[in-house]
Amino acid sequence: MNEPAATKLKMLHGSTRCLIFGLLGLLPAIGLPFALAALWEAGRARQHEKRFWNAARPYRLLGVWCAALGTVAWILVAALIAFSIVTNTSR
């Protein structure tokens, strides 16, 4: 397989992986690693979009939105849990 075709396939596969990981990033308790993996995959796919047209760009964008939402939500939940533990143990 020639280099441009292989690069395009990697980009398309990375975009769909971003969507899958982004959706998994919304899961309670286990979503944070998936959300971070989705953001990583989005960055890798985005690098190739500078040279080639990405037919799966909407999947990448939706994956990034889900991953960002999941990351922020689960970091806030972890911070609230940590805050609750700290304030309850000081009593």
Phi and psi in degrees as a GROMACS rama.xvg file:
@    title "Ramachandran Plot"
@    xaxis  label "Phi"
@    yaxis  label "Psi"
@TYPE xy
-75.2032  161.848  ASN-2
-61.354  -47.5886  GLU-3
-61.5809  -38.6364  PRO-4
-67.4643  -40.7396  ALA-5
-64.2988  -39.5048  ALA-6
-65.2136  -41.4734  THR-7
-63.2188  -40.935  LYS-8
-64.8243  -40.2017  LEU-9
-61.479  -40.7285  LYS-10
-65.6347  -45.1969  MET-11
-65.2165  -42.8518  LEU-12
-65.3989  -39.2507  HIS-13
-64.4945  -36.9693  GLY-14
-66.5876  -41.2162  SER-15
-71.6745  -35.2037  THR-16
-63.5428  -37.1397  ARG-17
-60.6691  -44.4041  CYS-18
-62.7685  -45.752  LEU-19
-63.7743  -47.723  ILE-20
-64.9339  -36.0633  PHE-21
-63.72  -42.4842  GLY-22
-66.8971  -38.8316  LEU-23
-67.5675  -24.2637  LEU-24
-67.7452  -14.806  GLY-25
-85.7312  -7.73726  LEU-26
-68.874  141.206  LEU-27
-67.1342  144.368  PRO-28
70.8864  -38.1767  ALA-29
-112.12  5.31887  ILE-30
-77.8606  -25.7971  GLY-31
-59.7652  -46.6214  LEU-32
-62.5882  -35.973  PRO-33
-67.4962  -39.341  PHE-34
-63.7523  -41.6989  ALA-35
-67.3744  -37.0051  LEU-36
-65.0708  -36.5562  ALA-37
-65.2659  -41.3571  ALA-38
-65.6844  -36.8028  LEU-39
-64.1679  -46.5217  TRP-40
-64.3851  -36.4151  GLU-41
-63.6128  -40.4899  ALA-42
-64.4271  -39.9233  GLY-43
-67.2781  -40.3358  ARG-44
-69.3757  -35.7512  ALA-45
-64.2183  -33.4793  ARG-46
-60.1429  -37.4826  GLN-47
-79.6189  -20.9116  HIS-48
-67.5176  -17.266  GLU-49
-69.7157  -26.0237  LYS-50
-103.102  -31.6565  ARG-51
-127.594  154.73  PHE-52
-77.1338  133.864  TRP-53
-107.076  109.402  ASN-54
-68.383  -22.5906  ALA-55
-97.2894  20.5494  ALA-56
-57.624  -41.9422  ARG-57
-60.007  -34.5098  PRO-58
-65.5595  -41.7409  TYR-59
-63.614  -44.1681  ARG-60
-65.3441  -42.1889  LEU-61
-65.2536  -38.9138  LEU-62
-62.9851  -39.7884  GLY-63
-65.4654  -43.1347  VAL-64
-62.1493  -45.9278  TRP-65
-63.727  -41.8688  CYS-66
-65.4407  -42.0286  ALA-67
-64.6534  -43.621  ALA-68
-62.444  -44.9342  LEU-69
-63.7712  -41.723  GLY-70
-62.7571  -49.1268  THR-71
-63.7152  -44.5253  VAL-72
-62.9463  -46.2298  ALA-73
-76.6425  -26.2355  TRP-74
-69.9688  -39.9737  ILE-75
-64.3813  -41.5583  LEU-76
-62.9559  -44.4751  VAL-77
-62.6421  -39.0961  ALA-78
-67.0669  -40.0315  ALA-79
-65.2186  -39.5796  LEU-80
-65.0528  -44.5837  ILE-81
-62.4444  -42.1902  ALA-82
-62.5829  -42.473  PHE-83
-64.6552  -40.5777  SER-84
-64.839  -43.7682  ILE-85
-65.0852  -43.5498  VAL-86
-73.4158  -30.3867  THR-87
-79.818  -28.042  ASN-88
-81.6968  -16.6431  THR-89
-82.7916  -6.54684  SER-90
